[in-house]
Amino acid sequence: KALTVRFLTKRFIGEYASNFESIYNKHLCLERKQLNLEIYDSCSQTQKAKFSLTSELHWADGFVIVYDISDRSSFAFAKALIYRIRDPQTSHCKRAVESAMFLVGNKRDLCHVREVGWEEGQKLALDNRCQFCELSAAEQSLEVEMMFIRIIKDILINFKLKEKRRPSGSKSMAKLINNVFGKRRKSV
């Protein structure tokens, strides 16, 4: 919740009620486009959040998976979420383009009690085709904003790729007619 609130309000709030889910809306102008963002922030308690993503996997265009660098169990949970999202059996998504995903190691300001190394996060991200960064929601407002902007740009790129892969109705109909009837051949 800290990253989302930091992005939406530029403020840091240290304590959150972590047993509920929230959907936030934000209007954003990016690259001369007006965007209407819906950000689903799941319950951060792992036992409650474990099965709550089923419907969100259907409508989400991108995912920000956050773990606490000072908590190994949160890294294990982040890994499980990534596997679940990337697994076509459980995501129930027939997507032409893979969802944008960002793995974030939060609480970089607590390096002195680090339990998860930067290299571990980087490897998990590379192995699962995610972007990766470590930051501190408490101390790095600009970095939090830039991370969200990067994933939004990835999502926009994915939309462009989807449009290229999906032919327009008239072009696909012309191709169908051409394939069925073929071009007239001159007889020899």
C-alpha positions as CSV (number, residue, x, y, z in Angstrom):
1,K,0.0,0.0,0.0
2,A,2.9,2.4,0.7
3,L,4.0,2.4,-2.9
4,T,0.6,3.0,-4.3
5,V,-0.2,5.8,-1.8
6,R,3.2,7.4,-2.5
7,F,2.5,7.3,-6.3
8,L,-1.1,8.7,-5.9
9,T,-0.5,11.4,-3.3
10,K,3.3,11.8,-3.1
11,R,3.0,11.3,0.7
12,F,4.4,8.4,2.7
13,I,2.2,6.8,5.4
14,G,4.0,4.3,7.5
15,E,1.1,2.3,8.9
16,Y,-1.7,0.8,7.0
17,A,-4.6,-1.5,7.8
18,S,-3.3,-4.4,5.7
19,N,-6.3,-6.7,5.9
20,F,-8.4,-5.1,3.1
21,E,-8.1,-4.6,-0.6
22,S,-8.5,-1.2,-2.4
23,I,-9.1,0.0,-5.9
24,Y,-7.7,3.5,-6.7
25,N,-8.4,5.6,-9.7
26,K,-5.9,8.2,-11.1
27,H,-6.1,10.4,-14.2
28,L,-2.7,10.9,-15.8
29,C,-1.4,12.6,-18.9
30,L,1.5,10.6,-20.3
31,E,3.0,11.2,-23.8
32,R,0.1,13.5,-24.7
33,K,-2.4,10.8,-23.9
34,Q,-5.0,11.1,-21.2
35,L,-5.0,7.9,-19.2
36,N,-7.5,6.6,-16.7
37,L,-5.7,4.2,-14.3
38,E,-7.3,1.7,-12.1
39,I,-4.9,0.4,-9.5
40,Y,-5.9,-2.6,-7.5
41,D,-4.0,-2.9,-4.3
42,S,-4.4,-6.4,-2.9
43,C,-4.5,-7.3,0.8
44,S,-0.9,-7.4,2.0
45,Q,-1.4,-10.2,4.4
46,T,-0.2,-13.2,2.6
47,Q,-2.6,-15.7,4.0
48,K,-5.6,-13.5,2.9
49,A,-4.1,-12.5,-0.4
50,K,-3.0,-16.0,-1.5
51,F,-6.2,-16.7,-3.4
52,S,-7.6,-13.2,-4.0
53,L,-6.0,-12.6,-7.4
54,T,-8.1,-14.9,-9.5
55,S,-10.5,-12.3,-10.9
56,E,-7.8,-9.6,-11.0
57,L,-5.7,-11.7,-13.4
58,H,-8.5,-11.3,-16.0
59,W,-8.6,-7.6,-16.2
60,A,-5.1,-6.4,-15.1
61,D,-2.8,-5.1,-17.9
62,G,0.2,-4.9,-15.6
63,F,1.4,-6.1,-12.3
64,V,3.7,-4.5,-9.7
65,I,4.9,-7.3,-7.3
66,V,6.4,-5.9,-4.1
67,Y,8.5,-7.6,-1.5
68,D,10.3,-6.3,1.6
69,I,14.1,-6.7,1.3
70,S,14.2,-7.2,5.0
71,D,11.7,-10.1,5.0
72,R,12.6,-13.3,3.2
73,S,9.0,-14.7,3.5
74,S,7.7,-11.7,1.5
75,F,10.2,-12.5,-1.3
76,A,9.0,-16.1,-1.4
77,F,5.4,-14.9,-1.6
78,A,6.4,-12.5,-4.4
79,K,8.0,-15.4,-6.3
80,A,4.8,-17.5,-5.9
81,L,2.7,-14.6,-7.3
82,I,4.9,-14.1,-10.3
83,Y,4.7,-17.8,-11.1
84,R,1.0,-17.8,-10.7
85,I,0.6,-14.8,-13.0
86,R,3.0,-16.1,-15.6
87,D,1.4,-19.6,-15.6
88,P,-1.2,-19.9,-18.4
89,Q,-3.0,-22.7,-16.5
90,T,-3.8,-20.5,-13.5
91,S,-4.1,-17.1,-15.1
92,H,-7.0,-18.1,-17.4
93,C,-5.9,-15.4,-19.7
94,K,-5.6,-15.8,-23.4
95,R,-3.4,-12.8,-24.1
96,A,-1.8,-12.1,-27.4
97,V,0.9,-10.2,-25.5
98,E,2.3,-11.1,-22.0
99,S,1.3,-8.7,-19.2
100,A,3.8,-6.1,-18.1
101,M,5.3,-6.9,-14.8
102,F,7.6,-5.1,-12.4
103,L,9.3,-6.7,-9.4
104,V,10.1,-4.2,-6.6
105,G,12.2,-4.7,-3.6
106,N,10.9,-2.1,-1.1
107,K,12.5,-0.8,2.1
108,R,15.9,-0.1,0.6
109,D,16.4,2.3,3.5
110,L,16.6,-0.9,5.7
111,C,19.7,-2.4,4.0
112,H,21.3,-2.9,7.4
113,V,18.6,-5.7,8.1
114,R,18.5,-7.0,4.5
115,E,17.4,-10.6,4.1
116,V,17.1,-10.7,0.3
117,G,20.0,-9.7,-1.8
118,W,19.7,-7.4,-4.9
119,E,21.1,-10.2,-7.0
120,E,18.2,-12.5,-6.0
121,G,15.6,-10.0,-7.0
122,Q,17.4,-9.3,-10.2
123,K,17.6,-13.0,-11.1
124,L,13.9,-13.6,-10.3
125,A,13.0,-10.7,-12.5
126,L,15.2,-11.8,-15.4
127,D,14.0,-15.4,-15.2
128,N,10.4,-14.3,-15.4
129,R,10.6,-11.4,-17.9
130,C,10.0,-8.6,-15.4
131,Q,11.5,-5.3,-14.9
132,F,13.2,-4.9,-11.5
133,C,14.2,-2.2,-9.1
134,E,14.9,-1.7,-5.4
135,L,13.7,1.5,-3.7
136,S,12.3,3.0,-0.5
137,A,8.7,4.1,-0.5
138,A,9.6,6.0,2.6
139,E,12.5,8.0,1.1
140,Q,12.3,7.9,-2.7
141,S,9.1,9.5,-4.0
142,L,10.6,10.3,-7.4
143,E,11.8,6.7,-7.8
144,V,8.3,5.4,-7.0
145,E,6.7,7.6,-9.5
146,M,9.3,6.7,-12.2
147,M,8.7,3.0,-11.5
148,F,5.0,3.4,-12.1
149,I,5.6,5.4,-15.2
150,R,7.9,2.7,-16.6
151,I,5.2,0.0,-16.1
152,I,2.5,2.2,-17.6
153,K,4.7,2.8,-20.7
154,D,5.2,-1.0,-20.9
155,I,1.5,-1.5,-20.9
156,L,1.0,1.1,-23.6
157,I,3.6,-0.7,-25.7
158,N,1.7,-3.9,-25.2
159,F,-1.5,-2.3,-26.4
160,K,0.3,-1.2,-29.6
161,L,1.6,-4.7,-30.1
162,K,-1.9,-6.1,-29.6
163,E,-3.3,-3.7,-32.2
164,K,-0.6,-4.7,-34.7
165,R,-1.4,-8.4,-34.2
166,R,-5.2,-7.9,-34.6
167,P,-6.0,-7.1,-38.3
168,S,-8.9,-4.7,-38.9
169,G,-12.2,-6.2,-40.0
170,S,-12.0,-5.1,-43.6
171,K,-8.4,-6.2,-44.1
172,S,-9.1,-9.6,-42.5
173,M,-12.3,-10.0,-44.6
174,A,-10.3,-9.2,-47.8
175,K,-7.7,-11.8,-46.8
176,L,-10.4,-14.4,-46.2
177,I,-12.0,-13.8,-49.5
178,N,-8.7,-13.9,-51.3
179,N,-7.7,-17.1,-49.5
180,V,-11.0,-18.8,-50.3
181,F,-11.5,-17.7,-53.9
182,G,-7.9,-16.9,-54.9
183,K,-6.8,-14.7,-57.7
184,R,-8.0,-15.5,-61.2
185,R,-5.3,-17.2,-63.2
186,K,-4.9,-16.8,-66.9
187,S,-5.3,-20.0,-68.7
188,V,-2.3,-21.1,-70.8
